[in-house]
């Protein structure tokens, strides 16, 4: 079974810069809670975000590079893994607070962040 042929559909962008993903695309990709949005040249690419990311592999790589072994490795791994959820919850709370205080369209902020990407 080879690669599936590309599918495309013309969709409308709302005044708030929002789009609706066609149901067929949504279901075919198995989109759950979130997407990764990438800017590639003059294209925006959306793909399903990993849902099972728990950073275990990243944590283990760091710990091994730091020289942890045996019981110390296990203890430090458990400690660092337990710190992930509170850190993510703090980031979400900070983002929510910033969004509530935000006024305007966001165009100036977008330009300051991505203006150098334009050609």
N, C-alpha and C positions, 0 to 999 in steps of 0.2 A: 504494500500500500504506500504510494508516494505522497508527496506533499499535496495538501488540499489547494485548489485554485483560490486565488485571492478574491475576496468579496469586498464590495464597497457599497456605500449608500450615502446619498446626500442628506445631511441633517442640518437643522436650523440651530443657530446660536442665539440664545435669549439676550435681552438687554443687560442682564447680569452676568453675561459671558458663560452661561450654563448650557449644557447639551444633554440630550437624552440618548443613551446607548440603545440601539435597536435590540429588542428582546432576543432575537435569534443570535446576535453576536454575544449578548450577555450570557445566555445559556450555553452556547457552544464553547465559550472560554471558561465556563465555570466560575464566573466572578462572584465573590462572596461579599466582603466588607469594604475593600478598598482597591485602588489601582495605583500603579506606578506611572507617573507622567514624565516622559522624556522629550526634550527638544532636540531633534536631529536635523540639522540644517534648517530647511524651511518646512519641516513636518513636526507634528505633535504625535507621539506614539504612546498609546495607552496599553498597559498589560496588567493582568491580575497580579496583585501583591501577594507574596508568600504569606500564607495564614499560619504556618507552623513554625515561624521563625522564633526561636527562643535563645539564640545567640550562643548555644552550647559549644558549637565548633569554634567560634571566635574566642570564647573564654578559654577553652582548652589550649588553643594555639598560643595565646598570650601567656598562660601559666607555664606551658612547656618552655617557651622562650625565656621566661623568667627563672627557669631552673627548678620548678617544683616537681617533686616525685612522690610516689607512694601515698602514704596517709596524708601528708601535707598537701599533695595535689588535690585529693578528694575534699579535704576540709576547706581549702581556699576556693575550689570550684563551687561548692555548695554556698559558701559565703557570698561570692560574687554573683552567682545566679539569683540568689534571694534579693539582691539589690536592683535587679532589672525592673521588676514591676513597679516599685515605688518611684524609680527614676522616670519611667514612662508616664506614670500617673501625674507626676509633677510637671513634665513637659506638656501634657494635655491640658492640665489646669492653667498653666501659663499661657498657652495658645488660646484657650477659651477666654481668659481675661483680656488678652490683647485684642481679640476679635470683638469683644463687647465694647471696648474703649475706642475702637477704630471708627473713623468717620471718613467720608469721601468714597471715591471709586476704586482706589488702589492703583490707578494708572501711573502715578508718580513713583510709587514704590516699585512697581513692576519695571518701569523704565530704569530706575537706579540699579535694580538687581540684574536685569537682562539686556539692558541697552547696548552693551558691548558685544552681544551675540549677534545682533542684527548686522546684515551686510548691505 
